């Protein structure tokens, strides 16, 4: 049983390929998506594995503590230790889209905001009082937080699509609350770039406006493309924001000195700053992809 819940936001610093395996279709290597909505996500196993790998590399002398928290390494025979923590799937909160004015916009929709509020309310009893949250406003579709993105006559142009929008106080309040949660990481003027679209329009953008890159492999012998070595892979664009939850319970078994109760594990991971503030997730790490920033709320 997990007795502590710590919500956090993940900011994609670079393009991120959290892959779902190969598929037969236009994109050979697509990203992970929710089955029922088609929204991009990062599965909990991918997220937990990336965090564990980073901490194992950064703190090799603390392997015993990390095995207690994350569970024993499967490669070690006759060693069993269940994890004391869990991570939820990371769900999309804000998605960046090219804009005719203002360079780009962050889009969201009522479904995403209502789901955030629902999940926060579910966990409210286990979220510490110092981290309690007020529900986010849920503005009407086709509202914006400022006129920065407006091209002409109350219209904005996202990708090749034009939307009639209005500035609403609710959208402004939402942008201000999100900027306050994200803190110093909102230097790209989130309060000026927020657009609330309808659920259907948002779904279309997160399905059709991801990055799709052509990749090739060159033969060292011929200097040309290897036969069959051309493929297309999908990435979540930089500036995407996801949110997730870290669930913390007591250490399984007897624990070790100073690392037994859930509060001890929270102190070790979060309050002492050992949970990585920046880490690499997903494929193409040697290409500089997958850099994620952790923002505790």
Order of alpha helices (4+ residues) and beta strands (2+ residues): beta-beta-beta-beta-alpha-alpha-beta-beta-beta-alpha-beta-beta-beta-beta-alpha-alpha-beta-alpha-beta-beta-beta-alpha-beta-beta
